[in-house]
Amino acid sequence: MVPAGRRLTVEPNISVSGIAGRPMRIKSKVGSLIHRLLYVCIAAFLLVRASTIRTTGRRLIFCPTPIISNRYWVEALREGGEDAVTLMSGHYSVNRKEDFDLYYDDLVPNWIPMRSLRADLGPLFASLYVLREGSVMHIPYTGGPLGSTRLWRWESKLLKRAGVRVVVLPYGGDAYMYSQVIDTSLRQGLLLSYPAAARREPEIRKRIETWNLAADAVICGFMLDGMGRWDVPAPAPWCIDLQAWRPGPRRGRGDGMKGKVTIVHTPNHRGFKGTEFIVDAVDKLRSEGLLVELQLLERVPNEQVRTVFQQVDILVDQLIATAYAFSGIEGMASGLPVLANLENDAYTRLFRRWSYLQECPVVSTSPETAVRNLRLLITRPDLREMLGRAGRAYAEKYHSYEAARFLFGCVHDKILGRGEVDLMNIFHPLLGEYGSRLPRVEHPLQDSRLPEDLFQPAGSPL
């Protein structure tokens, strides 16, 4: 717009920016065109090359999402003599780059100098590596290296042609179809923490349908919503390094009156975990006069979390999603009493009947029972110690490297044709043989809930 009273004049386009800008734009377009041509040529070559590969590899490859469970699984398998490796697209800030073995960029030849082209070609060279070296690839529902490209639909076909087996291990955002989530509170928590995923449901559904058809095994844990298939009913198939995660040398004996009690919570997904209900519960307990402190560890490096867990008294894992999460396993391994939501029978009954959830000492807690359960644990250091010991025993039995080797050993034997294995019953309390390897984990909980008699004042009638 031209201000009133002023005459609009048109000057020749002789400015420095005009002269310099046009060649820069032309150069940018030429560079982009060269980039695309190179990508198409190399992609076509790699696709043809990939289609001719018949794997002779023996590697167990875990890729491509850099969650720390991949590292632990690989360490467990290596400890048992397997040739296992992590192959990641990148790494998160809470972890170190050296936590994982290989990255896509490591596999791109040095004769490709353009950084942007290397980034685009990384998934293709990573896929070639899997086809050449892999025996079994372990992935989420987003797929393997080709999952981030337009070639994702070809991935399962190439793997099958090459003879590479596939195990699917979902982690969250790759598999939740919000309209299929049974628990509407969980759906609300997902929408609070990850609203964009609701719009990606059609894409997520396509990936789930593709890999449920193509995968040799699926282990989905508590993520049962919309799942038409699972091959091993294990509530939490994760393992951790129990030498690194250990109880502190001395746990506090405060009871909230003569000594302070410290609660910790790791709220990386506040809506999903119900962080505001935990904060409110602690505030209410403080208003009752109890000496209690809450530490929130958000986006904190794993090493720092491990140190804090050795110094606090109680871990509240999550109150919305029905499950205990990775943080809960770390808390149990650290000898902490752990609170998490195990209320919804639609998710838990399966694992009580056909797996090991009845041995789990996690105290089932919802937003409505948080104050009551925390009050009891704060005022009863003896109960905290009992649950902490049971938690450590449970972690040693079901979330150790040995447990991971048993789980994946059974899966690999089955899908590689090394033996007949009834995967559906490997953790069955009656039919499975693993549960008897170590003593049953004893605790006072009844279907994960604190029994009512514990809430009665000393000497009062029940």
C-alpha positions as CSV (number, residue, x, y, z in Angstrom):
1,M,0.0,0.0,0.0
2,V,1.2,3.6,-0.8
3,P,0.5,6.3,1.8
4,A,-2.0,9.0,0.7
5,G,-0.3,12.1,-0.9
6,R,2.8,10.3,-2.0
7,R,3.6,9.4,-5.6
8,L,4.5,5.8,-6.4
9,T,7.6,5.6,-8.4
10,V,9.2,2.5,-9.9
11,E,12.9,2.3,-9.9
12,P,15.0,-0.1,-12.0
13,N,15.9,-3.3,-10.1
14,I,19.5,-2.4,-9.6
15,S,19.9,-2.9,-5.9
16,V,22.7,-5.0,-4.5
17,S,20.3,-7.5,-3.0
18,G,18.5,-7.8,-6.3
19,I,21.7,-8.4,-8.3
20,A,23.1,-10.9,-5.7
21,G,19.8,-12.5,-4.8
22,R,18.9,-13.9,-8.3
23,P,22.2,-15.9,-8.7
24,M,21.8,-17.2,-5.1
25,R,18.3,-18.4,-5.8
26,I,19.4,-20.0,-9.1
27,K,22.4,-21.7,-7.3
28,S,20.0,-23.0,-4.6
29,K,17.7,-24.5,-7.2
30,V,20.5,-26.1,-9.1
31,G,21.9,-27.5,-5.9
32,S,18.5,-28.9,-5.0
33,L,18.1,-30.4,-8.4
34,I,21.5,-32.1,-8.2
35,H,20.7,-33.3,-4.7
36,R,17.4,-34.9,-5.9
37,L,19.0,-36.5,-9.0
38,L,21.8,-38.0,-6.9
39,Y,19.3,-39.3,-4.3
40,V,17.1,-40.9,-7.0
41,C,20.1,-42.5,-8.7
42,I,21.7,-43.9,-5.5
43,A,18.3,-44.9,-4.1
44,A,17.4,-46.8,-7.3
45,F,20.8,-48.6,-7.2
46,L,20.5,-49.5,-3.5
47,L,16.9,-50.8,-4.0
48,V,18.0,-53.0,-6.9
49,R,21.0,-54.2,-4.8
50,A,18.9,-54.8,-1.8
51,S,16.4,-56.9,-3.8
52,T,19.2,-59.4,-4.7
53,I,20.6,-59.9,-1.2
54,R,20.2,-63.2,0.6
55,T,21.4,-62.7,4.1
56,T,24.2,-64.8,5.5
57,G,24.5,-62.6,8.6
58,R,23.9,-63.7,12.1
59,R,23.5,-60.3,13.8
60,L,20.6,-59.4,16.0
61,I,19.9,-55.8,15.1
62,F,17.8,-53.4,17.3
63,C,16.7,-50.2,15.5
64,P,16.0,-47.4,14.7
65,T,14.5,-45.4,17.7
66,P,17.1,-44.4,20.2
67,I,15.3,-45.5,23.4
68,I,17.6,-46.8,26.1
69,S,15.9,-50.2,26.3
70,N,17.6,-51.1,22.9
71,R,21.0,-50.7,24.5
72,Y,20.1,-52.8,27.5
73,W,18.6,-55.6,25.3
74,V,21.8,-55.7,23.2
75,E,24.1,-55.7,26.2
76,A,22.1,-58.6,27.7
77,L,22.4,-60.6,24.5
78,R,26.1,-59.9,24.1
79,E,26.7,-61.0,27.6
80,G,25.2,-64.3,26.6
81,G,27.5,-64.6,23.6
82,E,25.2,-63.4,20.9
83,D,26.2,-61.0,18.0
84,A,23.9,-58.1,18.8
85,V,24.1,-54.4,17.8
86,T,22.1,-51.2,18.0
87,L,21.6,-49.2,14.8
88,M,20.1,-45.8,15.4
89,S,18.8,-42.8,13.4
90,G,20.1,-40.5,16.1
91,H,20.1,-40.1,19.9
92,Y,18.1,-38.1,22.5
93,S,19.6,-35.5,24.8
94,V,18.9,-37.6,27.9
95,N,21.3,-40.2,26.6
96,R,24.9,-40.2,25.3
97,K,25.9,-40.8,21.8
98,E,28.1,-43.7,22.9
99,D,25.1,-45.4,24.4
100,F,24.5,-46.9,20.9
101,D,26.8,-48.8,18.5
102,L,26.0,-47.5,15.0
103,Y,24.2,-44.6,13.5
104,Y,23.0,-44.2,9.9
105,D,25.7,-41.7,9.1
106,D,28.4,-44.2,10.0
107,L,27.2,-46.4,7.1
108,V,27.2,-43.7,4.4
109,P,30.4,-43.8,2.2
110,N,32.8,-40.9,2.7
111,W,32.7,-40.1,-1.0
112,I,29.3,-38.6,-0.4
113,P,30.3,-35.2,1.1
114,M,27.0,-33.3,1.1
115,R,25.6,-33.3,4.6
116,S,22.0,-33.0,3.5
117,L,22.4,-35.8,1.0
118,R,24.2,-38.0,3.6
119,A,21.2,-37.5,5.9
120,D,18.7,-38.5,3.2
121,L,20.7,-41.5,2.1
122,G,21.4,-42.7,5.7
123,P,18.3,-44.9,5.9
124,L,19.0,-46.5,2.6
125,F,22.6,-47.5,3.5
126,A,21.3,-48.6,7.0
127,S,18.7,-50.8,5.3
128,L,21.4,-52.3,3.1
129,Y,23.4,-53.1,6.2
130,V,20.4,-54.8,7.9
131,L,19.8,-56.9,4.8
132,R,23.4,-58.0,4.5
133,E,24.3,-58.5,8.2
134,G,21.1,-59.2,10.0
135,S,19.5,-62.4,11.1
136,V,16.7,-60.8,13.2
137,M,15.7,-57.1,13.1
138,H,13.9,-55.7,16.2
139,I,11.8,-52.6,15.4
140,P,8.8,-50.6,16.6
141,Y,5.7,-50.3,14.4
142,T,7.3,-47.3,12.5
143,G,9.5,-49.9,10.9
144,G,13.2,-50.2,10.3
145,P,15.5,-47.8,8.5
146,L,13.2,-47.5,5.5
147,G,10.4,-46.5,7.9
148,S,11.3,-42.8,7.7
149,T,11.2,-42.9,3.9
150,R,8.6,-43.2,1.1
151,L,9.9,-46.7,0.6
152,W,8.6,-48.0,3.9
153,R,6.0,-50.3,2.2
154,W,8.9,-52.1,0.5
155,E,10.7,-52.9,3.7
156,S,8.9,-56.0,4.9
157,K,9.1,-57.4,1.3
158,L,12.9,-56.8,1.1
159,L,13.5,-58.3,4.5
160,K,11.4,-61.4,3.7
161,R,13.2,-61.8,0.4
162,A,16.6,-61.6,2.2
163,G,15.5,-64.0,4.9
164,V,15.8,-61.5,7.8
165,R,13.3,-62.2,10.6
166,V,11.4,-59.4,12.3
167,V,10.4,-58.8,15.9
168,V,8.1,-55.9,16.7
169,L,8.5,-54.1,20.1
170,P,6.3,-51.0,20.2
171,Y,7.2,-48.2,22.6
172,G,4.3,-45.8,22.5
173,G,3.8,-43.2,19.8
174,D,4.3,-45.8,17.1
175,A,1.3,-47.9,18.1
176,Y,-1.4,-45.9,20.0
177,M,-4.5,-45.5,17.9
178,Y,-6.4,-43.1,20.0
179,S,-9.9,-44.1,18.9
180,Q,-9.1,-47.7,19.9
181,V,-7.8,-46.9,23.4
182,I,-10.2,-48.6,25.9
183,D,-9.5,-46.4,28.9
184,T,-10.8,-42.8,28.2
185,S,-8.6,-41.4,30.9
186,L,-5.6,-42.9,29.1
187,R,-6.9,-41.4,25.9
188,Q,-7.1,-38.0,27.6
189,G,-3.6,-38.4,28.9
190,L,-2.3,-39.2,25.4
191,L,-4.1,-36.2,23.9
192,L,-2.6,-34.0,26.6
193,S,0.9,-35.2,26.0
194,Y,0.9,-36.1,22.3
195,P,-2.1,-34.3,20.6
196,A,-0.5,-34.5,17.1
197,A,-0.6,-38.3,17.1
198,A,-4.4,-38.3,16.9
199,R,-4.2,-36.8,13.4
200,R,-1.7,-39.5,12.4
201,E,-4.0,-42.4,13.3
202,P,-4.7,-43.5,9.7
203,E,-0.9,-43.7,9.1
204,I,-0.3,-45.5,12.4
205,R,-3.0,-48.0,11.5
206,K,-1.5,-48.8,8.2
207,R,1.9,-49.5,9.8
208,I,0.4,-51.7,12.4
209,E,-1.5,-53.7,9.9
210,T,1.5,-54.1,7.7
211,W,3.9,-55.2,10.4
212,N,1.3,-57.4,12.2
213,L,1.0,-59.3,8.9
214,A,4.8,-59.4,8.2
215,A,6.4,-59.7,11.6
216,D,7.6,-63.1,12.9
217,A,6.8,-62.0,16.5
218,V,5.1,-59.2,18.3
219,I,5.7,-58.3,22.0
220,C,3.6,-55.3,23.0
221,G,3.5,-55.4,26.8
222,F,0.7,-53.3,28.3
223,M,0.0,-51.7,24.9
224,L,-3.0,-53.8,24.1
225,D,-5.3,-51.2,22.7
226,G,-6.2,-51.9,19.1
227,M,-3.7,-54.8,19.0
228,G,-5.0,-57.8,17.0
229,R,-1.9,-59.7,17.8
230,W,0.8,-60.5,20.4
231,D,3.0,-63.5,20.7
232,V,4.3,-63.2,24.2
233,P,2.1,-61.9,27.1
234,A,4.8,-60.1,29.1
235,P,3.6,-56.9,30.8
236,A,7.0,-55.2,30.5
237,P,9.6,-56.9,28.3
238,W,12.4,-54.5,29.3
239,C,15.6,-55.2,31.1
240,I,18.1,-52.9,32.8
241,D,21.7,-53.1,34.0
242,L,21.1,-54.2,37.6
243,Q,24.8,-53.6,38.4
244,A,24.3,-49.9,37.6
245,W,20.9,-49.6,39.2
246,R,21.2,-50.7,42.8
247,P,19.8,-49.7,46.2
248,G,21.6,-46.9,48.0
249,P,23.9,-47.7,50.9
250,R,21.3,-46.5,53.4
251,R,17.6,-45.7,53.0
252,G,15.9,-43.0,55.0
253,R,13.8,-44.1,58.0
254,G,11.7,-40.9,58.3
255,D,8.0,-41.3,59.0
256,G,6.8,-37.8,58.1
257,M,6.6,-36.7,61.7
258,K,10.1,-37.3,63.2
259,G,11.9,-37.3,59.8
260,K,11.3,-36.0,56.3
261,V,10.3,-38.4,53.5
262,T,11.3,-37.7,49.9
263,I,9.1,-38.7,46.9
264,V,10.5,-38.6,43.4
265,H,8.6,-38.5,40.0
266,T,10.0,-38.3,36.5
267,P,7.4,-36.3,34.5
268,N,8.7,-36.4,31.0
269,H,5.1,-36.9,29.8
270,R,3.0,-34.9,32.3
271,G,-0.5,-35.5,30.9
272,F,0.2,-39.2,30.3
273,K,1.7,-39.7,33.8
274,G,-0.8,-37.5,35.7
275,T,1.9,-35.3,37.3
276,E,-0.6,-32.6,38.5
277,F,-2.4,-35.2,40.6
278,I,0.9,-36.2,42.2
279,V,1.8,-32.6,43.0
280,D,-1.7,-32.0,44.5
281,A,-1.5,-35.2,46.6
282,V,1.9,-34.1,48.1
283,D,0.4,-30.6,48.8
284,K,-2.5,-32.1,50.7
285,L,-0.2,-34.3,52.7
286,R,1.9,-31.3,53.6
287,S,-1.2,-29.4,54.7
288,E,-1.8,-32.3,57.1
289,G,1.5,-31.5,58.7
290,L,3.5,-34.3,57.3
291,L,7.2,-33.7,56.5
292,V,7.3,-34.6,52.8
293,E,9.3,-33.4,49.8
294,L,8.6,-33.9,46.1
295,Q,11.4,-34.0,43.5
296,L,10.5,-33.7,39.9
297,L,13.2,-35.0,37.5
298,E,12.2,-33.8,34.1
299,R,14.5,-34.3,31.0
300,V,17.3,-35.2,33.3
301,P,20.2,-37.3,32.1
302,N,19.9,-41.0,33.1
303,E,23.1,-40.9,35.2
304,Q,21.6,-38.1,37.4
305,V,18.3,-40.0,37.8
306,R,20.2,-43.1,39.0
307,T,22.0,-41.0,41.6
308,V,18.8,-39.4,42.9
309,F,17.0,-42.8,43.1
310,Q,19.6,-43.9,45.6
311,Q,18.8,-41.0,47.9
312,V,15.0,-40.8,48.0
313,D,12.3,-42.8,49.7
314,I,9.4,-43.4,47.3
315,L,8.9,-43.3,43.5
316,V,5.6,-42.4,42.0
317,D,5.8,-43.7,38.4
318,Q,2.5,-42.8,36.7
319,L,-1.2,-42.5,37.7
320,I,-3.1,-42.4,34.4
321,A,-1.8,-45.1,32.0
322,T,-2.4,-48.6,33.3
323,A,1.2,-49.9,33.5
324,Y,4.5,-49.6,35.2
325,A,7.0,-47.9,32.9
326,F,10.7,-48.0,32.5
327,S,11.1,-45.5,35.4
328,G,9.2,-48.0,37.6
329,I,11.7,-50.7,36.8
330,E,14.6,-48.5,37.6
331,G,12.9,-47.6,40.9
332,M,12.4,-51.2,41.8
333,A,16.0,-52.0,41.0
334,S,17.0,-49.2,43.2
335,G,15.1,-50.6,46.1
336,L,12.3,-48.0,46.1
337,P,8.6,-48.7,46.8
338,V,7.0,-47.8,43.5
339,L,3.5,-46.5,42.9
340,A,1.8,-46.8,39.4
341,N,-1.7,-47.3,38.0
342,L,-2.5,-51.0,37.7
343,E,-6.2,-50.4,38.3
344,N,-7.9,-51.3,35.0
345,D,-8.7,-55.0,34.8
346,A,-9.0,-54.9,31.0
347,Y,-5.3,-54.4,30.8
348,T,-4.0,-56.3,33.9
349,R,-6.0,-59.5,34.2
350,L,-4.3,-61.0,31.1
351,F,-0.9,-60.6,32.8
352,R,-2.1,-61.9,36.1
353,R,-3.4,-65.1,34.6
354,W,-0.9,-65.9,31.9
355,S,2.2,-64.0,33.0
356,Y,4.0,-62.7,36.1
357,L,2.1,-59.6,37.1
358,Q,0.9,-61.1,40.4
359,E,4.4,-61.2,41.7
360,C,4.8,-57.5,40.9
361,P,5.1,-55.3,44.1
362,V,4.2,-52.0,42.4
363,V,1.4,-50.4,44.5
364,S,-1.6,-49.7,42.3
365,T,-2.4,-46.1,42.6
366,S,-4.8,-43.8,40.8
367,P,-5.4,-40.0,41.2
368,E,-8.2,-40.8,43.6
369,T,-6.1,-43.1,45.9
370,A,-2.8,-41.2,45.7
371,V,-3.2,-39.3,49.0
372,R,-4.3,-42.4,50.9
373,N,-1.5,-44.7,49.6
374,L,1.2,-42.1,49.9
375,R,0.1,-41.3,53.5
376,L,0.5,-44.9,54.5
377,L,3.9,-45.3,52.9
378,I,5.2,-42.0,54.3
379,T,4.2,-43.0,57.9
380,R,5.3,-46.7,57.6
381,P,9.1,-46.9,56.8
382,D,8.9,-50.6,57.6
383,L,6.3,-51.1,54.7
384,R,8.5,-49.0,52.4
385,E,11.5,-51.3,53.2
386,M,9.4,-54.4,52.6
387,L,8.2,-53.2,49.2
388,G,11.6,-52.0,48.3
389,R,13.2,-55.4,48.9
390,A,10.4,-57.1,46.9
391,G,10.9,-54.6,44.1
392,R,14.6,-55.4,43.9
393,A,13.8,-59.1,43.9
394,Y,11.2,-58.6,41.1
395,A,13.6,-56.6,39.0
396,E,16.3,-59.3,39.4
397,K,13.8,-62.0,38.4
398,Y,11.9,-60.4,35.5
399,H,13.9,-57.4,34.3
400,S,17.5,-58.6,34.5
401,Y,19.8,-59.4,31.6
402,E,19.2,-63.1,32.3
403,A,15.4,-62.5,31.9
404,A,16.0,-60.7,28.6
405,R,18.2,-63.5,27.3
406,F,15.5,-66.0,28.2
407,L,12.7,-64.0,26.5
408,F,14.7,-63.3,23.3
409,G,16.2,-66.8,23.3
410,C,12.7,-68.3,23.2
411,V,11.6,-65.8,20.5
412,H,14.7,-66.4,18.3
413,D,14.5,-70.1,18.7
414,K,10.9,-70.1,17.5
415,I,11.2,-67.7,14.6
416,L,14.6,-69.1,13.4
417,G,13.3,-72.7,13.5
418,R,15.8,-73.8,16.2
419,G,13.1,-75.5,18.3
420,E,9.5,-75.8,19.2
421,V,8.6,-73.1,21.7
422,D,5.2,-72.2,23.1
423,L,5.7,-68.4,23.2
424,M,2.3,-67.7,24.7
425,N,3.1,-69.7,27.8
426,I,6.8,-69.0,28.5
427,F,5.9,-66.9,31.6
428,H,2.7,-68.8,32.5
429,P,2.5,-69.1,36.3
430,L,1.5,-72.8,36.0
431,L,2.8,-74.0,32.7
432,G,5.9,-71.9,32.2
433,E,9.3,-73.0,33.5
434,Y,10.9,-69.6,34.0
435,G,8.9,-68.6,37.0
436,S,10.4,-71.4,39.1
437,R,14.0,-70.5,38.3
438,L,14.0,-68.1,41.2
439,P,11.8,-68.0,44.4
440,R,8.4,-66.4,44.0
441,V,8.5,-62.7,44.9
442,E,6.5,-62.2,48.1
443,H,4.8,-59.0,49.1
444,P,1.6,-57.9,51.0
445,L,-0.3,-56.6,48.0
446,Q,-3.6,-58.1,46.7
447,D,-4.0,-57.7,43.0
448,S,-1.5,-54.9,43.3
449,R,-3.5,-53.0,45.9
450,L,-2.6,-52.4,49.5
451,P,-4.8,-54.5,51.7
452,E,-7.4,-52.7,53.9
453,D,-6.0,-54.0,57.2
454,L,-2.8,-52.0,56.7
455,F,-4.9,-48.8,56.8
456,Q,-6.4,-49.6,60.2
457,P,-4.8,-47.8,63.2
458,A,-2.8,-50.1,65.4
459,G,-5.0,-51.9,67.9
460,S,-8.3,-51.1,66.1
461,P,-10.7,-53.8,65.1
462,L,-10.8,-54.8,61.4
